[in-house]
């Protein structure tokens, strides 16, 4: 579900080195914002933009910190979305099947 662009690294001799995978979390962050729980989804989007800024600056430590924070906020959004949806279904089911 996430877009993973590949970047190639060049060595000092000019040959192309191994391709390294760069994970991009914007699509999952947008998905959880629209379909799960929007307050934590917005925080996930903000952390994904921090990933982009750290990648442009070349700051590897902040990049890893932002990646783990983005994954945390995406996971929390999914969890809260499941809790809210199950609570809503329980209330609606209770109203439908337990009418006096």
C-alpha positions, 0 to 999 in steps of 0.5 A, spaced: 500 500 500 505 504 501 509 507 495 517 505 495 521 509 491 528 506 490 534 510 489 541 508 487 547 510 490 554 511 486 561 509 489 567 514 488 569 510 482 562 512 478 559 505 478 552 504 480 552 501 487 546 497 490 539 500 490 536 502 497 529 502 498 526 508 501 519 507 505 514 513 503 508 513 508 504 519 505 499 514 502 497 510 509 497 517 513 492 519 508 488 513 508 487 513 516 486 520 516 480 519 511 477 513 513 479 511 520 481 517 525 482 524 523 485 527 529 491 522 529 491 521 522 493 529 521 499 527 526 501 522 522 501 526 516 505 532 519 510 526 521 511 524 514 512 531 512 518 531 517 521 525 514 521 528 507 524 534 510 529 530 514 531 526 507 532 533 504 537 535 509 540 528 510 539 528 517 539 520 518 537 520 526 531 525 525 529 521 519 529 514 523 525 518 529 520 521 524 519 514 521 518 511 527 513 516 529 509 516 523 508 509 524 506 510 531 501 515 529 498 511 523 498 505 527 494 509 533 489 512 527 487 505 525 486 502 532 482 508 534 478 507 528 477 500 529 475 502 536 470 508 534 467 503 528 466 497 533 463 502 538 458 505 533 456 498 530 454 496 538 450 502 539 446 501 532 445 494 533 443 495 540 438 500 538 435 495 532 435 489 536 433 491 543 427 495 542 421 495 547 
